[in-house]
Amino acid sequence: MAIQDDSASGTALVYEPLQLHDDPYPLYRRLRYEAPVYADPAGRFWALSRYADVQAAARDWETFSSAEGNDLDQTALLFAPAGELTHADPPLHTRLRNAIKREFGVSAVRNRLEETVRAEVRHRVGELRGRERVDLARELALPLPAGVICGWLGFPAGDHPQLIRWFEAMLERAPGKVELPPAALRARDEMRAYVRQAMVARREREHDDLLGVFARAHAASALSEDEVIGAAILLFFAGITTTSALIANSLLNLHRFESERELIRRSPELIPAAVEELLRFDAPLQWLTRLTSRDVEVRSTTIPAGSRVLLLWGSANRDERRWPEPDQLVVARERKRHISFGEGIHHCLGAPLARMEARIVLEELMPSVSEYHPIGLIDRRYAQSERTIAGLPVHVTWTSPRRRAN
């Protein structure tokens, strides 16, 4: 397939991942064409932007190591000192993942949570129905996954508002800064104390929830207490960020591509494929980093040992070399593997849950809504590598119950 290079702008190519980009995709296109192995002028990092390079690096955990973290800022402090699956290589990574991976299999997630998620989505859509003005981010995309993961961990419903406040505080970042703000660290400390106390209750009496799984792993000496607390906070944090970003971005993109929205309204059997295309089109997590364990050559460029390397999932998923017209949302597109959930041993553990929640939102919301369009400002939240929306106010025209039933 011939690739048309239409990216040259005459301006110097500078990529700053610690700034908020409302639309990063034109810059990613320039990176793929002009500097597929990009070297930060300040020497802080390298960046890989083409699909083949990103996928190969993600699969080669021995060369592109996660043992020294995968951030450019201090996000790892939220889960310190232990338990962060994505900040580990084998054998530590294998031990941490094996302790909980059975709970996150596709069948296990479906059997345990599908009815719960569907009931919750129907409840929330029912509460919104009839209102002309709705914030799809604050009133659906955030509280849905927050309630699901808090419930699965075993946190009482009465504690969920406080837990969400801690979550939002832990998300706080200052653009361009690597240091976490004091509010994020305070929320981290309060969350750690809360999880530690919850684990005490599970040592006294067995619970059928994720913290119960952690408690049994701790009792069997498979996980230390610090690993339990760090892993629990990671699952809480990631279980909200990725899914809320996926849902909010998907609803915004389906507004922008109205014909695709109408297609899945007419043919709901296409919704699972739509979720995959929405993930490809706008990855909730745009990048993570690795540290090279040796000198490595990529496209005739040598990246020295000890270099921080960004793997740009968001760019790789728009690579023209893999997908024709990658900047178009096409639900019926030929199915090819994307890497929105990472690749290799660090493929996202929670991917089945995120996919299921997004699918059920579309299955329940699309038949209920005739049309919707944003009103006011779309509030994109600054986060280091997440592409997320804090506020998505829309005007909604609802379908009649009779029309929905037909």
C-alpha positions as CSV (number, residue, x, y, z in Angstrom):
1,M,0.0,0.0,0.0
2,A,1.4,3.4,-0.9
3,I,1.6,5.8,2.0
4,Q,1.2,9.5,1.3
5,D,3.3,11.7,3.6
6,D,1.2,14.7,4.2
7,S,2.6,15.6,7.6
8,A,5.4,18.1,6.9
9,S,4.5,21.5,8.3
10,G,7.8,23.4,8.0
11,T,8.0,23.7,11.8
12,A,10.5,21.9,14.0
13,L,9.2,18.5,15.3
14,V,9.1,18.7,19.1
15,Y,7.2,16.1,21.2
16,E,6.4,16.8,24.8
17,P,4.5,14.0,26.4
18,L,4.0,15.8,29.7
19,Q,1.8,18.4,28.2
20,L,-1.9,18.0,27.5
21,H,-2.7,17.5,23.9
22,D,-6.3,18.0,22.9
23,D,-5.6,16.1,19.7
24,P,-2.2,14.4,19.7
25,Y,-2.8,12.4,16.5
26,P,-1.4,15.0,13.9
27,L,1.8,15.1,16.0
28,Y,1.9,11.3,16.1
29,R,1.6,11.2,12.3
30,R,4.6,13.5,12.0
31,L,6.6,11.3,14.4
32,R,5.8,8.2,12.3
33,Y,6.9,9.9,9.1
34,E,9.8,12.2,10.3
35,A,11.2,10.6,13.4
36,P,9.9,7.0,14.0
37,V,12.7,6.7,16.5
38,Y,12.4,10.1,18.2
39,A,15.1,11.4,20.5
40,D,14.1,14.0,23.0
41,P,16.3,17.1,22.5
42,A,16.8,17.3,26.3
43,G,17.9,13.6,26.5
44,R,15.1,12.5,28.8
45,F,13.6,9.8,26.5
46,W,13.2,8.2,23.1
47,A,9.8,7.5,21.5
48,L,8.7,4.7,19.1
49,S,5.6,5.6,17.1
50,R,5.1,2.9,14.4
51,Y,3.0,-0.2,15.1
52,A,5.7,-2.8,14.3
53,D,8.3,-1.1,16.4
54,V,6.0,-0.5,19.4
55,Q,4.7,-4.1,19.3
56,A,8.2,-5.6,19.0
57,A,9.5,-3.5,21.9
58,A,6.5,-4.4,24.1
59,R,7.0,-8.1,23.5
60,D,10.8,-7.9,24.2
61,W,10.6,-7.4,28.0
62,E,14.2,-8.5,28.5
63,T,15.5,-5.6,26.3
64,F,12.8,-3.1,27.1
65,S,12.4,-3.6,30.8
66,S,9.6,-2.4,33.2
67,A,11.6,-3.1,36.3
68,E,12.5,0.6,36.8
69,G,8.9,1.8,36.2
70,N,6.9,2.8,33.1
71,D,6.2,6.5,33.8
72,L,8.0,9.8,33.1
73,D,6.7,11.3,36.3
74,Q,6.3,9.9,39.9
75,T,3.1,8.0,39.3
76,A,4.8,4.8,40.7
77,L,4.8,6.5,44.1
78,L,1.0,5.9,44.3
79,F,1.6,2.1,44.5
80,A,4.9,2.0,46.3
81,P,6.7,0.3,47.8
82,A,5.5,-3.0,46.1
83,G,2.7,-4.7,44.2
84,E,2.7,-2.7,40.9
85,L,2.4,-5.4,38.3
86,T,3.4,-3.1,35.4
87,H,6.6,-2.0,37.2
88,A,8.1,-5.5,37.3
89,D,9.8,-8.1,35.1
90,P,9.8,-11.9,35.6
91,P,10.2,-13.6,37.9
92,L,8.6,-11.0,40.2
93,H,6.0,-10.0,37.6
94,T,5.1,-13.7,37.1
95,R,4.5,-14.2,40.8
96,L,2.4,-11.1,41.3
97,R,0.3,-11.8,38.2
98,N,-0.2,-15.4,39.0
99,A,-1.7,-14.6,42.4
100,I,-4.7,-12.9,40.8
101,K,-4.9,-13.6,37.1
102,R,-7.6,-16.3,37.3
103,E,-10.0,-13.7,38.6
104,F,-9.5,-11.6,35.4
105,G,-10.1,-14.2,32.7
106,V,-12.8,-13.5,30.1
107,S,-15.1,-16.2,31.4
108,A,-14.5,-15.4,35.0
109,V,-15.3,-11.7,34.5
110,R,-18.4,-12.4,32.5
111,N,-19.8,-14.9,34.9
112,R,-19.1,-12.8,38.0
113,L,-19.8,-9.3,36.8
114,E,-21.9,-9.1,33.6
115,E,-25.3,-9.1,35.3
116,T,-24.0,-6.6,37.9
117,V,-22.7,-4.2,35.2
118,R,-25.8,-4.4,33.1
119,A,-28.1,-3.7,36.1
120,E,-25.9,-0.8,37.1
121,V,-25.9,0.7,33.5
122,R,-29.6,0.3,33.3
123,H,-30.0,2.0,36.6
124,R,-27.8,5.0,35.6
125,V,-29.3,5.4,32.2
126,G,-32.8,5.2,33.8
127,E,-31.8,8.1,36.2
128,L,-30.6,10.2,33.2
129,R,-33.5,9.4,30.9
130,G,-35.8,12.3,30.2
131,R,-33.2,15.0,31.1
132,E,-32.1,17.2,28.2
133,R,-28.7,18.1,29.7
134,V,-26.5,15.3,30.8
135,D,-22.8,15.1,31.6
136,L,-21.8,11.7,30.1
137,A,-18.4,11.7,31.7
138,R,-19.3,12.8,35.3
139,E,-22.7,11.0,35.4
140,L,-21.9,7.8,33.5
141,A,-18.4,7.2,32.3
142,L,-16.7,7.8,35.7
143,P,-19.3,6.5,38.3
144,L,-20.0,3.3,36.5
145,P,-16.5,1.7,36.5
146,A,-15.8,3.3,39.9
147,G,-18.8,1.5,41.4
148,V,-18.0,-1.8,39.6
149,I,-14.3,-2.0,40.7
150,C,-15.1,-0.8,44.3
151,G,-17.8,-3.4,44.6
152,W,-15.6,-6.1,43.2
153,L,-12.8,-5.2,45.6
154,G,-15.4,-5.4,48.4
155,F,-15.5,-1.7,49.4
156,P,-19.0,-0.9,51.0
157,A,-21.2,1.3,48.9
158,G,-21.3,4.0,51.5
159,D,-17.6,4.4,51.1
160,H,-17.6,4.8,47.3
161,P,-18.0,8.7,47.3
162,Q,-14.9,9.0,49.5
163,L,-13.0,6.5,47.4
164,I,-13.8,8.4,44.2
165,R,-12.6,11.6,45.9
166,W,-9.3,9.9,46.7
167,F,-9.1,8.6,43.1
168,E,-9.6,12.0,41.6
169,A,-7.0,13.5,44.0
170,M,-4.5,10.8,43.0
171,L,-5.1,11.8,39.3
172,E,-4.0,15.3,39.9
173,R,-0.9,16.4,38.0
174,A,0.7,19.7,37.0
175,P,1.5,19.8,33.2
176,G,5.2,19.5,32.6
177,K,6.0,18.5,36.2
178,V,7.3,15.1,37.3
179,E,6.6,15.6,41.0
180,L,3.2,14.4,42.3
181,P,1.3,17.2,44.0
182,P,0.8,17.0,47.8
183,A,-2.9,16.3,47.4
184,A,-2.2,13.1,45.4
185,L,0.3,11.8,48.0
186,R,-2.2,12.6,50.8
187,A,-4.9,10.7,49.0
188,R,-2.5,7.8,48.4
189,D,-1.7,7.6,52.1
190,E,-5.3,7.6,53.2
191,M,-6.1,5.0,50.6
192,R,-3.3,2.8,51.9
193,A,-4.6,3.0,55.4
194,Y,-8.1,2.2,54.2
195,V,-7.0,-0.9,52.3
196,R,-4.8,-2.1,55.2
197,Q,-7.8,-1.9,57.5
198,A,-10.0,-3.7,55.0
199,M,-7.4,-6.5,54.8
200,V,-7.5,-6.9,58.6
201,A,-11.2,-7.6,58.3
202,R,-10.5,-10.3,55.7
203,R,-8.0,-12.0,57.9
204,E,-10.6,-12.3,60.6
205,R,-13.4,-13.6,58.3
206,E,-13.2,-14.8,54.6
207,H,-14.8,-12.6,52.0
208,D,-15.8,-13.5,48.4
209,D,-14.3,-10.4,46.7
210,L,-11.0,-9.3,45.2
211,L,-9.6,-8.3,48.6
212,G,-10.5,-11.7,49.8
213,V,-8.4,-13.2,47.0
214,F,-5.5,-10.9,48.1
215,A,-6.0,-12.0,51.7
216,R,-5.8,-15.7,50.8
217,A,-2.6,-15.0,48.7
218,H,-1.1,-13.2,51.7
219,A,-2.0,-16.0,54.0
220,A,-0.3,-18.5,51.6
221,S,2.8,-16.3,51.6
222,A,2.3,-15.7,47.8
223,L,2.1,-11.9,48.4
224,S,3.5,-9.6,51.1
225,E,1.3,-7.1,52.8
226,D,2.9,-4.2,50.9
227,E,2.4,-6.1,47.6
228,V,-1.3,-6.7,48.5
229,I,-1.9,-3.0,49.3
230,G,0.0,-1.8,46.2
231,A,-1.8,-4.2,43.9
232,A,-5.2,-3.4,45.3
233,I,-4.6,0.3,44.8
234,L,-3.3,-0.3,41.3
235,L,-6.5,-2.3,40.4
236,F,-8.7,0.3,41.9
237,F,-6.9,3.1,40.1
238,A,-6.5,1.4,36.7
239,G,-10.0,-0.1,36.9
240,I,-11.5,3.4,36.9
241,T,-9.1,5.3,34.6
242,T,-9.0,3.1,31.6
243,T,-12.6,2.2,31.5
244,S,-13.9,5.7,32.2
245,A,-11.6,7.1,29.5
246,L,-12.8,4.4,27.0
247,I,-16.5,5.1,27.6
248,A,-16.2,8.9,27.5
249,N,-14.0,9.0,24.5
250,S,-16.2,6.4,22.7
251,L,-19.4,8.5,23.3
252,L,-17.6,11.6,22.0
253,N,-16.2,9.9,18.9
254,L,-19.6,8.3,18.1
255,H,-21.1,11.8,18.1
256,R,-18.4,12.9,15.7
257,F,-18.9,9.9,13.4
258,E,-22.7,9.9,13.4
259,S,-23.0,7.3,10.6
260,E,-21.1,4.8,12.7
261,R,-23.3,5.5,15.6
262,E,-26.4,4.9,13.5
263,L,-24.9,1.7,12.2
264,I,-24.6,0.2,15.6
265,R,-28.0,1.4,16.6
266,R,-29.5,-0.4,13.6
267,S,-27.2,-3.4,14.0
268,P,-26.3,-3.9,17.7
269,E,-24.6,-7.2,16.9
270,L,-21.7,-5.0,15.7
271,I,-21.2,-3.5,19.1
272,P,-18.3,-5.8,20.1
273,A,-16.5,-4.9,16.9
274,A,-17.3,-1.2,17.5
275,V,-15.6,-1.4,21.0
276,E,-12.4,-2.7,19.3
277,E,-12.5,0.0,16.7
278,L,-13.1,2.7,19.3
279,L,-10.2,1.3,21.3
280,R,-7.9,1.4,18.2
281,F,-9.1,4.9,17.2
282,D,-8.6,6.6,20.6
283,A,-6.5,4.5,23.0
284,P,-7.4,5.3,26.7
285,L,-3.7,4.9,27.6
286,Q,-1.6,6.7,25.0
287,W,1.8,5.5,26.1
288,L,4.0,3.8,28.7
289,T,7.7,3.7,29.0
290,R,10.4,1.0,29.2
291,L,14.1,1.2,30.1
292,T,16.6,-0.4,27.8
293,S,18.8,-3.1,29.4
294,R,21.3,-3.0,26.5
295,D,22.1,-1.0,23.4
296,V,19.4,-1.8,20.9
297,E,19.1,-0.9,17.2
298,V,15.7,0.3,15.9
299,R,15.5,1.4,12.2
300,S,19.2,1.9,12.0
301,T,19.3,4.0,15.1
302,T,21.1,2.8,18.2
303,I,19.2,3.5,21.5
304,P,21.8,3.2,24.3
305,A,21.4,1.0,27.3
306,G,19.7,2.7,30.2
307,S,17.5,4.9,28.0
308,R,13.9,5.6,28.8
309,V,11.7,4.7,25.8
310,L,8.1,5.7,25.2
311,L,5.9,3.1,23.5
312,L,3.2,5.2,21.8
313,W,0.2,3.0,21.8
314,G,-2.0,5.8,20.5
315,S,0.3,6.4,17.5
316,A,0.8,2.8,16.7
317,N,-3.0,2.3,16.5
318,R,-3.2,5.0,13.8
319,D,-0.2,3.7,11.7
320,E,-1.1,3.9,8.0
321,R,1.2,1.0,7.3
322,R,-1.3,-1.3,9.2
323,W,-4.7,0.4,8.8
324,P,-6.1,2.1,5.7
325,E,-7.6,5.5,6.5
326,P,-6.6,5.2,10.2
327,D,-8.0,8.6,11.2
328,Q,-11.5,7.4,10.3
329,L,-13.7,5.5,12.7
330,V,-15.0,2.5,10.8
331,V,-16.9,-0.1,12.8
332,A,-16.9,-2.6,10.0
333,R,-13.2,-2.3,9.5
334,E,-11.2,-5.5,8.9
335,R,-10.3,-6.8,12.3
336,K,-6.6,-6.5,13.2
337,R,-4.9,-6.6,16.5
338,H,-4.5,-3.2,18.1
339,I,-2.4,-2.5,21.2
340,S,-4.5,-0.2,23.3
341,F,-4.2,-2.6,26.2
342,G,-0.5,-3.1,25.7
343,E,1.3,-6.2,24.4
344,G,3.3,-9.1,25.7
345,I,3.6,-10.1,29.3
346,H,2.2,-6.6,30.4
347,H,-1.0,-6.9,28.4
348,C,-3.6,-5.2,30.6
349,L,-5.1,-7.6,33.2
350,G,-8.3,-5.7,33.3
351,A,-8.9,-5.6,29.5
352,P,-11.9,-8.1,29.6
353,L,-13.7,-6.0,32.2
354,A,-13.1,-2.7,30.4
355,R,-14.3,-4.2,27.1
356,M,-17.4,-5.6,28.8
357,E,-18.4,-2.4,30.5
358,A,-18.0,-0.4,27.3
359,R,-20.0,-3.0,25.4
360,I,-22.9,-2.9,27.9
361,V,-22.9,0.9,27.9
362,L,-23.4,0.9,24.1
363,E,-25.9,-1.9,24.2
364,E,-28.1,-0.1,26.8
365,L,-27.5,3.6,25.9
366,M,-27.7,3.6,22.1
367,P,-31.3,2.3,21.8
368,S,-32.4,4.9,24.4
369,V,-30.9,7.9,22.7
370,S,-32.1,9.3,19.4
371,E,-29.2,11.8,19.2
372,Y,-26.9,13.9,21.4
373,H,-24.4,16.7,20.9
374,P,-21.9,18.4,23.2
375,I,-22.9,21.7,24.8
376,G,-20.3,23.9,26.4
377,L,-16.7,22.9,27.0
378,I,-15.4,19.3,26.8
379,D,-13.1,19.1,29.8
380,R,-10.1,16.9,29.1
381,R,-8.4,16.0,32.3
382,Y,-4.6,16.4,32.4
383,A,-3.0,13.1,33.2
384,Q,0.5,11.9,32.3
385,S,-0.4,9.2,29.7
386,E,-4.2,8.7,30.0
387,R,-6.4,10.3,27.3
388,T,-9.4,11.0,29.5
389,I,-12.4,13.3,29.7
390,A,-13.5,14.8,33.0
391,G,-16.6,16.6,31.7
392,L,-18.7,15.8,28.6
393,P,-21.9,17.9,28.9
394,V,-24.4,17.0,26.1
395,H,-27.9,17.8,25.0
396,V,-29.8,14.5,24.6
397,T,-32.9,13.6,22.6
398,W,-34.3,10.3,24.1
399,T,-36.2,7.7,22.2
400,S,-39.7,6.8,23.4
401,P,-40.0,3.6,25.4
402,R,-42.2,2.1,22.6
403,R,-39.7,2.9,19.9
404,R,-36.9,1.4,22.0
405,A,-38.8,-1.8,22.6
406,N,-39.3,-2.2,18.8
